Amino acid sequence: MIKTLFDDITTDEYGTWTQICENCAEKYNLFGRLSNIPGDCVCGVIGCENEADYYLDFNVCANP
């Protein structure tokens, strides 16, 4: 499901994550798994070009 929803997934020394806007976070019920994002980034959901509001850490999603 992750690869069919997001087009911008990063894996680095911090884990596997993307960024997401408030609208998409609400649409996909992801609140409680997010942290605030500093700076200018675009939402990682396919087809969404909104400015991102949060980081979404997939490790947190896998271990709620």
GIVENBEL-V163294 format. One record per residue. RES is the residue in three letters. PSI is psi in radians with two decimals (NA if undefined). D_FIRST is the distance of its C-alpha to the first C-alpha in Angstrom with 1 decimal. Layout:
BEGIN
RES | PSI | D_FIRST
RES | PSI | D_FIRST
END
This chain:
BEGIN
MET | -0.65 | 0.0
ILE | -0.82 | 3.8
LYS | -0.34 | 5.6
THR | -0.21 | 5.2
LEU | -0.62 | 6.3
PHE | 2.46 | 8.7
ASP | 0.10 | 11.5
ASP | 1.46 | 13.6
ILE | 2.30 | 12.5
THR | 2.38 | 15.7
THR | 2.14 | 16.7
ASP | -2.86 | 20.4
GLU | -0.24 | 23.0
TYR | -0.23 | 21.4
GLY | -2.67 | 18.0
THR | 2.17 | 14.6
TRP | 2.95 | 14.3
THR | -3.06 | 14.0
GLN | 2.68 | 16.1
ILE | 2.54 | 15.6
CYS | 2.90 | 18.2
GLU | -0.68 | 19.6
ASN | -0.80 | 18.7
CYS | -0.63 | 14.9
ALA | -0.71 | 15.2
GLU | -0.77 | 17.1
LYS | -0.71 | 15.0
TYR | 0.20 | 11.8
ASN | 0.95 | 14.4
LEU | 0.07 | 13.9
PHE | 2.60 | 17.7
GLY | -0.14 | 19.2
ARG | 0.27 | 16.7
LEU | 2.77 | 18.0
SER | 2.63 | 21.2
ASN | 2.57 | 23.3
ILE | 2.27 | 23.1
PRO | 2.62 | 26.4
GLY | -3.04 | 27.2
ASP | 1.95 | 25.9
CYS | 2.69 | 22.2
VAL | 2.52 | 20.0
CYS | 2.44 | 16.8
GLY | 0.02 | 13.7
VAL | 2.34 | 11.7
ILE | 2.23 | 12.0
GLY | -0.12 | 15.3
CYS | 2.28 | 16.6
GLU | 0.28 | 19.8
ASN | 2.73 | 20.9
GLU | 2.36 | 22.3
ALA | 2.52 | 20.1
ASP | -0.38 | 21.5
TYR | 2.75 | 19.5
TYR | 2.49 | 17.9
LEU | 1.95 | 14.6
ASP | 1.99 | 14.9
PHE | -0.42 | 11.9
ASN | -0.64 | 14.7
VAL | -0.69 | 15.8
CYS | -0.61 | 12.5
ALA | -0.39 | 12.6
ASN | 1.18 | 16.2
PRO | NA | 17.0
END
